[in-house]
Amino acid sequence: MSIEQHDANAYGQELAPPAPAPPVALDARDVLTAAERFPWALAAPGTRHWPDGEFLDVALSTVRTEEREGYIERLEAFVEQHRARLEELLRAYGPGSRPASHGRYALIGQPETLVILERMETNPFLLRGRWEKEEETVLLDDLEFAWGPRIRLSR
């Protein structure tokens, strides 16, 4: 059977290619639940902020369609791979630290920060581009400074 014969139905019409599968949706609650499995990287529950999920939504908006499947597993692997660095980040800049006492570094120790850091490493330019609120850019700048990524995106 030739390719032409195989691609035609019984009436001589070409068959339509199969429809692509719908993109995998990322549920912010599932991602946040995964991030909360790493208590050694998080501030005490009483010192956590932003229950509205705004920062998490911004970070998740930078996960491209082709990255969504298996994203939680990749996030978990990222956190495990950077355990020592995350512990030091929390100790040096998290709640109760000297820098945090000046009202800075508020994102450090928050569960959504694990997603922000993973995105900072994976797609820093898109993350910076989606971080729209000028008054909150300082939070990303502080996190970027404390994390010390390969590429500095702050102005």
PLY file of the C-alpha trace (Angstrom):
ply
format ascii 1.0
element vertex 155
property float x
property float y
property float z
element edge 154
property int vertex1
property int vertex2
end_header
0.00 0.00 0.00
1.43 3.38 -0.95
1.44 6.42 1.34
-1.20 8.05 -0.83
-3.50 5.05 -0.47
-2.90 4.88 3.28
-3.70 8.58 3.82
-7.04 8.40 2.00
-10.29 7.02 3.36
-12.59 4.69 1.45
-14.05 7.62 -0.53
-10.73 8.88 -1.80
-10.55 11.81 0.57
-7.47 12.54 2.61
-7.73 11.87 6.29
-7.26 14.76 8.68
-4.29 14.44 10.97
-5.20 13.65 14.57
-5.95 16.66 16.72
-3.14 17.60 19.08
-3.68 16.77 22.72
-4.82 19.73 24.81
-1.99 21.34 26.78
-1.45 20.06 30.29
-2.81 22.51 32.83
-0.77 23.45 35.88
-2.84 23.65 39.03
-1.32 26.29 41.30
-2.56 24.44 44.39
-0.78 21.26 43.33
2.44 23.16 42.65
2.20 24.97 45.99
1.53 21.68 47.80
4.66 20.24 46.18
6.71 23.28 47.25
5.47 22.94 50.81
7.00 19.44 51.00
10.39 21.09 51.60
10.10 22.60 55.09
13.87 23.06 55.32
13.61 25.69 52.54
10.61 27.54 54.00
9.93 30.06 56.72
7.70 29.07 59.61
4.02 29.07 58.59
3.31 32.15 60.73
5.80 34.22 58.73
4.46 33.37 55.29
2.87 35.99 53.03
0.72 36.42 49.93
-2.07 33.91 50.32
-3.68 35.31 47.14
-1.11 33.49 44.98
-0.20 36.49 42.85
3.54 35.76 42.74
2.95 32.07 42.14
0.62 32.87 39.24
3.25 35.11 37.65
5.93 32.44 38.02
3.68 29.69 36.66
2.74 31.83 33.67
6.36 31.43 32.51
6.13 27.63 32.35
5.86 26.97 28.63
3.31 24.49 27.30
5.97 21.91 26.52
7.33 22.19 30.10
4.02 21.64 31.89
3.93 17.87 31.79
6.09 16.68 34.65
6.68 20.20 35.95
6.06 19.31 39.60
8.64 16.52 39.40
11.15 18.91 37.83
10.45 21.47 40.56
11.03 18.82 43.23
14.28 17.76 41.55
15.39 21.41 41.36
14.74 21.92 45.08
16.59 18.73 46.02
19.50 19.60 43.73
19.84 23.04 45.34
19.13 22.02 48.94
22.33 23.44 50.46
21.96 26.68 48.53
18.29 27.05 49.57
19.11 26.37 53.22
21.82 29.03 53.12
19.47 31.46 51.37
16.84 31.01 54.09
19.43 31.33 56.86
21.15 34.40 55.40
18.16 36.34 54.03
14.99 34.74 55.42
12.74 35.90 58.25
14.76 36.74 61.34
17.94 37.49 59.39
19.64 40.87 59.54
18.80 41.78 55.90
15.16 40.78 56.42
14.93 42.95 59.53
15.19 45.97 57.25
12.02 44.95 55.43
13.81 43.45 52.45
13.93 39.92 51.03
10.28 39.27 51.83
9.97 36.52 49.20
12.64 34.34 50.80
11.19 31.44 52.70
7.84 31.54 50.90
6.71 28.33 49.13
6.10 30.17 45.86
9.70 31.34 45.95
10.86 27.83 45.08
8.91 28.14 41.82
10.24 31.67 41.24
13.83 30.47 41.73
13.32 27.51 39.42
11.93 29.85 36.79
14.77 32.31 37.42
17.18 29.51 36.52
15.13 28.10 33.64
13.66 31.16 31.90
14.88 34.36 33.58
14.00 36.79 30.80
10.39 35.66 30.56
10.05 35.81 34.36
11.39 39.37 34.42
9.09 40.32 31.55
5.99 39.02 33.32
6.84 40.68 36.63
4.76 43.74 35.85
4.16 45.71 39.02
6.95 48.22 39.35
6.55 48.55 43.12
7.12 44.80 43.50
10.14 44.64 41.22
12.31 45.24 44.27
11.15 41.87 45.63
12.40 40.11 42.51
15.60 42.19 42.53
16.28 41.21 46.16
15.62 37.56 45.46
17.82 37.65 42.39
20.64 39.28 44.37
20.39 36.77 47.22
20.16 33.75 44.89
22.96 34.98 42.66
21.79 33.57 39.31
24.10 33.25 36.36
22.42 36.17 34.60
21.63 39.45 36.33
18.37 40.83 35.03
17.84 43.72 37.40
18.15 47.18 36.09
0 1
1 2
2 3
3 4
4 5
5 6
6 7
7 8
8 9
9 10
10 11
11 12
12 13
13 14
14 15
15 16
16 17
17 18
18 19
19 20
20 21
21 22
22 23
23 24
24 25
25 26
26 27
27 28
28 29
29 30
30 31
31 32
32 33
33 34
34 35
35 36
36 37
37 38
38 39
39 40
40 41
41 42
42 43
43 44
44 45
45 46
46 47
47 48
48 49
49 50
50 51
51 52
52 53
53 54
54 55
55 56
56 57
57 58
58 59
59 60
60 61
61 62
62 63
63 64
64 65
65 66
66 67
67 68
68 69
69 70
70 71
71 72
72 73
73 74
74 75
75 76
76 77
77 78
78 79
79 80
80 81
81 82
82 83
83 84
84 85
85 86
86 87
87 88
88 89
89 90
90 91
91 92
92 93
93 94
94 95
95 96
96 97
97 98
98 99
99 100
100 101
101 102
102 103
103 104
104 105
105 106
106 107
107 108
108 109
109 110
110 111
111 112
112 113
113 114
114 115
115 116
116 117
117 118
118 119
119 120
120 121
121 122
122 123
123 124
124 125
125 126
126 127
127 128
128 129
129 130
130 131
131 132
132 133
133 134
134 135
135 136
136 137
137 138
138 139
139 140
140 141
141 142
142 143
143 144
144 145
145 146
146 147
147 148
148 149
149 150
150 151
151 152
152 153
153 154
